[in-house]
Amino acid sequence: MRLYSPGGNKIKQLKKYLALILVIAVLMVFAICASTLYQSYRQTRLSAVANAGNVTLIAQRAISRNIEMLSLSLDTLAYRYLHPLGTLPLSDSQRYAYLFGSTASVSHITVMAVIDAQGQVRATSRRSATQVRPNYADRAYFTVHRLHPETGLYISRPIQASLGNELPVVVLSKRLARADGSFDGIVVMALDLAYFRDLFMGLALGDDGVISLYSDEGVAYMRVPYQAAVIGRDLGNNANYLRIKSMLAEEDGSFFARATTDGVDRLYTFRRIPGSPLIVFVGRAEQAIFRNWRETLYAVLLSLAAFTVLATALLLHVRQELRKRVTAEKRLEELARTDSLTGLLNRRSLDEALRTTWERCLRNPSASFSALFIDVDYFKLYNDTYGHEMGDIVLQEVATALTENLPRQTDWAGRYGGEEFVVLLEQTDEHGALLMAHRLCEAVYSRLIVHAASPLRVVTVSIGVATLRRERHRRVEDVLNAADEALYLAKSAGRNRVCFAHPEQR
């Protein structure tokens, strides 16, 4: 048996609501932080790309301007070689000054020379005591002009040479042509790769940052920080290079990749050097780019963890306080709905339970219920004999007997008034109601509460039973009145018995 209490699930509902509110609040905070962090990450990445792009642009313009100047120097050498000064023969020193002028003393230019169509050196800026000069007809920077007149400025791969240079050199060459356009040799210039190293070392790259110069075929010309083993290496078949080769067809771009030389993840930006096969790369270490962002990320995560702990603690505290409040309200509600003497439903709660059951039966044609009207036999004589205090104890004992023998949660017992009780049995037919009534009657009798003024010598009860009959009962009061009439029959028949509300039983 349970008390009829529509607010019995309040605590569970409040727990669910509070948990839902906490989850929503935490999710909103996490979503806001995630969105902010993502925007910060995106902005950091865009700024890194822009900064690296500016560095590559500076390097590109410096290299492009110097290559253009070197190309003009080769053009000047070719013109002066093909157009001697005046008609009088010049001395060696005059001819040297006319051909090479001040260009021969330019830093990082190790040698300039004129090579004829057979590969022999005809003029050189390098004043050597040896008269033995090798033939250069088989060199790539020579054959390319002989076979492809349209080549223009040719830049060779890095070459190891002993010309007083610090690092390997790169040879720049241009074609010489006769009046009829036929091949007449080349003009060449050997440029020390220290030029690119010195240029790149002046650029700020940050921790683990690199700047390098490659050809579009994947040949390394320079890398800063400098590594001698990298110079001249062909990365054309490298997995990273093959992956980004399609991107290198563009004039500029950026990508993230792990370097094969040191295994560092970097953001690379690149730009092509106009009029040359060279590409300048700037790599900024991903760790350095996102260092400040990661510090912000850790701080936000720590704050979120603290927020979650505090929110959980607050939720637990609020839940505890609400539980206390709801428990107190529930207790007050139970006290308001419970008979203070017997602990059963009071008259108002009993009427609500009967009305709720009746409304359910109206909605569901298959639903039914039975009502037991119970009265303590000779109770006035018991009060007169033993006093009202002992009478109250008897009522409590009767209520206990009713409670202990109503095991179903849907069975309700209440004090109707004085020594009268009503038991409501949902989904119980006539046979089941009679069995329950006999069980309750026997339960009270078996307690053997002494009643000297009763003919039976112990406290007993009489019970009237009525089951809903839809053709006869139009109101819930009709069922209760039928049970009351059956109780009257039980009392008339001698008490301590059960009677059913059937007209034919009269």
Secondary structure, 3 states (H helix, E strand, C coil): CCCCCCCCCHHHHHHHHHHHHHHHHHHHHHHHHHHHHHHHHHHHHHHHHHHHHHHHHHHHHHHHHHHHHHHHHHHHHHHHHHCCCCCCCCCHHHHHHHHHCCHHHCCCEEEEEEECCCCCEEEECCCCCCCCCCCCCCCHHHHHHHHCHHHCCEECCCECCCCCCCCCEEEEEEEEECCCCCEEEEEEEEEECHHHHHHHHCCCCCCCCEEEEEECCCEEEEEECCCCCCCCCECCCCHHHHHHCCHHHCCEEEEEEECCCCCCEEEEEEEECCCCCEEEEEEEEHHHHCHHHHHHHHHHHHHHHHHHHHHHHHHHHHHHHHHHHHHHHHHHHHHHHECCCCCCECHHHHHHHHHHHHHHHHHCCCCCEEEEEEEECCHHHHHHHHCHHHHHHHHHHHHHHHHHCCCCCCEEEEEEECCEEEEEEECCCHHHHHHHHHHHHHHHHCCCCECCCCCCCECCEEEEEEECCCCCCCCHHHHHHHHHHHHHHHHHCCCCCEEECCHHHC
